[in-house]
Amino acid sequence: MKQHIKVGMLGIGNIGRGTYTALEMNHQQILETTGLDIEIVKILNRHPDKDRGIDLPKEKYTTDINDILDDPEIDIVVELMGGIEPATAYMASALEKGKSVVTANKAAIAANGKRLVELAQENHVLLRFEAAVAGGIPILTSLTTALLSNEFSEVHGILNGTTNYILSQMTEYGKDYAEMLRTAQEKGFAESDPTADVEGHDSANKLSILMSIIFGTEIPPEMIPTRGITTIAREDIDYGFESGYRIKLLASAKKSKKGIYTNVEPVLIPASHPLASVYNEFNAVFVKGNAVDSLMFYGRGAGSLPTGSAVLGDVIGIARKLAKGAAYDVVPQIRYDSGLRFIGEGISKYYVRMTVTDKPGVLGRITTTFGQFGVSVEAVKQNAPYESDGERIASLFFRIFEVERPLLYYVLNKLHKENIILSVDNIMRIED
Ligand SMILES: NC(=O)c1ccc[n+]([C@@H]2O[C@H](COP(=O)([O-])OP(=O)(O)OC[C@H]3O[C@@H](n4cnc5c(N)ncnc54)[C@H](OP(=O)(O)O)[C@@H]3O)[C@@H](O)[C@H]2O)c1
């Protein structure tokens, strides 16, 4: 029985520090509850002289990846560098050398998860990546253990803390998008280049991983229709709030007999829905299983210690198996073989904001054109008109009953081409 488990860690940034600190803080407790003495023995580090803000013996540092990959004493490699390469190559090499791998790297798992899972299987070792989806929330472990008795029909996640923080502040305090993005960067939630967050790509990476776990599908992030929060204006937030909705960047997937409907986009959800009360940098994942019914997981989706907690949870899980003699999955934890394919975005209710010239008959022509194509209007509201270049201009806000998105886009485009409306300013799904 192996009780002393040695770990090699790649990277000592935000999450590396959180993982190291969480282990230091709780080493004794882990030892008492599991009987395992887990030790981070080597740390790959590009800049050994950089001050990391933690007390860490410098002799643990190495700048040579082979010091970790070729060390027979190291059983588990924890990858916390980020980026697709060289992270994927290092993980693949560790698996080939018979070491189990833990990572928080959603970009690498979304891009190369299938190959890495196969390598783990071939080499009879484990690959775990709880921290890659929703940081500290133990969603993947729950889905692959306690919830295994379910078939899931849908998943919706608020999977990005930066965008949820910005939207929450715009809704609750009337703050402005650009100001809140700056504050999120100052508080350390948002990257200095926030494109992956605000354009929804970070959420798409996590949704792609969630769909593999829940539906056994291989739907890469590039295939998921993805829209970010950059087009959301104060008028949209105010309309949603007054009509009993909250706007959230939702990563959603639903299963049907034909395949998977999925997308990442800002969505109006009723204020009474559990996801509507997820504020600021917090994340949540909502799933529907055929036995457990609706279930929501809530917590910190990022941050040094919360994410470090998820990384360590995976390390302890593997270490427990190693202590019994072997650590591998008979059937891989993540599957890509259900054959379910991406089939589109499905039918939904929609919110549409448009600008029109404020003159008699315009609203009638819009609703008549909608009617000609079977697009039904649930509600319409007009804001007080204002003068622009000598014309009276108004914003119209529509709630549209269930419709295929391409049909709605076609009709809106026709209204614009025929000069019935001046512009379509925003379109968002309404998730009732
Ligand atoms: N930040 C979060 O809240 C969060 C949450 C969930 C998951 N994650 C994931 O966790 C991973 C790490 O994120 P982070 O925020 O900790 O990143 P980070 O602060 O930028 O840290 C990255 C670390 O990796 C090192 N590194 C990068 N490329 C390297 C290379 N080629 N060779 C050797 N070392 C290299 C860096 O070294 P230097 O410092 O010397 O440059 C740094 O120590 C990412 O995959 C991220 O997506 C992060």
The ligand as an SDF file (V2000), in Angstrom:
LIG
                    3D

 48 52  0  0  0  0  0  0  0  0999 V2000
   -7.6800   31.7340  -12.7980 N   0  0  0  0  0  0  0  0  0  0  0  0
   -8.7670   31.0470  -12.4930 C   0  0  0  0  0  0  0  0  0  0  0  0
   -9.5780   31.4800  -11.6710 O   0  0  0  0  0  0  0  0  0  0  0  0
   -9.0070   29.6950  -13.1210 C   0  0  0  0  0  0  0  0  0  0  0  0
  -10.1570   28.9640  -12.8090 C   0  0  0  0  0  0  0  0  0  0  0  0
  -10.3580   27.7020  -13.3500 C   0  0  0  0  0  0  0  0  0  0  0  0
   -9.3970   27.1750  -14.2150 C   0  0  0  0  0  0  0  0  0  0  0  0
   -8.2840   27.9170  -14.5280 N   0  0  0  0  0  0  0  0  0  0  0  0
   -7.2890   27.3270  -15.4120 C   0  0  0  0  0  0  0  0  0  0  0  0
   -6.1170   27.0500  -14.6510 O   0  0  0  0  0  0  0  0  0  0  0  0
   -4.9650   27.1300  -15.4820 C   0  0  0  0  0  0  0  0  0  0  0  0
   -3.9480   28.0820  -14.8460 C   0  0  0  0  0  0  0  0  0  0  0  0
   -4.5430   29.3750  -14.7410 O   0  0  0  0  0  0  0  0  0  0  0  0
   -3.8500   30.5370  -13.8830 P   0  0  0  0  0  0  0  0  0  0  0  0
   -4.8820   31.5850  -13.7100 O   0  0  0  0  0  0  0  0  0  0  0  0
   -3.1890   29.9560  -12.6890 O   0  0  0  0  0  0  0  0  0  0  0  0
   -2.7440   31.0330  -14.9260 O   0  0  0  0  0  0  0  0  0  0  0  0
   -1.4690   31.9470  -14.6090 P   0  0  0  0  0  0  0  0  0  0  0  0
   -1.6750   32.7310  -13.3650 O   0  0  0  0  0  0  0  0  0  0  0  0
   -1.1390   32.6500  -15.8770 O   0  0  0  0  0  0  0  0  0  0  0  0
   -0.3070   30.8780  -14.3140 O   0  0  0  0  0  0  0  0  0  0  0  0
    0.2790   30.0640  -15.2870 C   0  0  0  0  0  0  0  0  0  0  0  0
    1.5680   29.4700  -14.7330 C   0  0  0  0  0  0  0  0  0  0  0  0
    2.0860   28.5610  -15.6970 O   0  0  0  0  0  0  0  0  0  0  0  0
    3.4340   28.9360  -16.0160 C   0  0  0  0  0  0  0  0  0  0  0  0
    3.6430   28.6320  -17.4310 N   0  0  0  0  0  0  0  0  0  0  0  0
    2.8960   29.0390  -18.4850 C   0  0  0  0  0  0  0  0  0  0  0  0
    3.3860   28.5390  -19.6350 N   0  0  0  0  0  0  0  0  0  0  0  0
    4.4770   27.8140  -19.2960 C   0  0  0  0  0  0  0  0  0  0  0  0
    5.4260   27.0440  -20.0150 C   0  0  0  0  0  0  0  0  0  0  0  0
    5.3750   26.9580  -21.3520 N   0  0  0  0  0  0  0  0  0  0  0  0
    6.4080   26.4080  -19.3310 N   0  0  0  0  0  0  0  0  0  0  0  0
    6.4760   26.5040  -17.9960 C   0  0  0  0  0  0  0  0  0  0  0  0
    5.6150   27.2100  -17.2300 N   0  0  0  0  0  0  0  0  0  0  0  0
    4.6320   27.8570  -17.8930 C   0  0  0  0  0  0  0  0  0  0  0  0
    3.5430   30.4250  -15.7010 C   0  0  0  0  0  0  0  0  0  0  0  0
    4.8720   30.7270  -15.4330 O   0  0  0  0  0  0  0  0  0  0  0  0
    5.4280   32.2300  -15.2200 P   0  0  0  0  0  0  0  0  0  0  0  0
    4.6440   32.8280  -14.0890 O   0  0  0  0  0  0  0  0  0  0  0  0
    6.8420   32.0160  -14.8560 O   0  0  0  0  0  0  0  0  0  0  0  0
    5.2120   32.9410  -16.5180 O   0  0  0  0  0  0  0  0  0  0  0  0
    2.6570   30.5000  -14.4540 C   0  0  0  0  0  0  0  0  0  0  0  0
    3.3730   30.0740  -13.3300 O   0  0  0  0  0  0  0  0  0  0  0  0
   -5.4790   27.5890  -16.8560 C   0  0  0  0  0  0  0  0  0  0  0  0
   -5.6480   26.4760  -17.6800 O   0  0  0  0  0  0  0  0  0  0  0  0
   -6.8220   28.2270  -16.5440 C   0  0  0  0  0  0  0  0  0  0  0  0
   -7.7330   28.1620  -17.6320 O   0  0  0  0  0  0  0  0  0  0  0  0
   -8.0610   29.1470  -13.9980 C   0  0  0  0  0  0  0  0  0  0  0  0
  1  2  1  0
  2  3  2  0
  2  4  1  0
  4  5  1  0
  4 48  2  0
  5  6  2  0
  6  7  1  0
  7  8  2  0
  8  9  1  0
  8 48  1  0
  9 10  1  0
  9 46  1  0
 10 11  1  0
 11 12  1  0
 11 44  1  0
 12 13  1  0
 13 14  1  0
 14 15  2  0
 14 16  1  0
 14 17  1  0
 17 18  1  0
 18 19  2  0
 18 20  1  0
 18 21  1  0
 21 22  1  0
 22 23  1  0
 23 24  1  0
 23 42  1  0
 24 25  1  0
 25 26  1  0
 25 36  1  0
 26 27  1  0
 26 35  1  0
 27 28  2  0
 28 29  1  0
 29 30  1  0
 29 35  2  0
 30 31  1  0
 30 32  2  0
 32 33  1  0
 33 34  2  0
 34 35  1  0
 36 37  1  0
 36 42  1  0
 37 38  1  0
 38 39  2  0
 38 40  1  0
 38 41  1  0
 42 43  1  0
 44 45  1  0
 44 46  1  0
 46 47  1  0
M  CHG  2   8   1  16  -1
M  END
$$$$
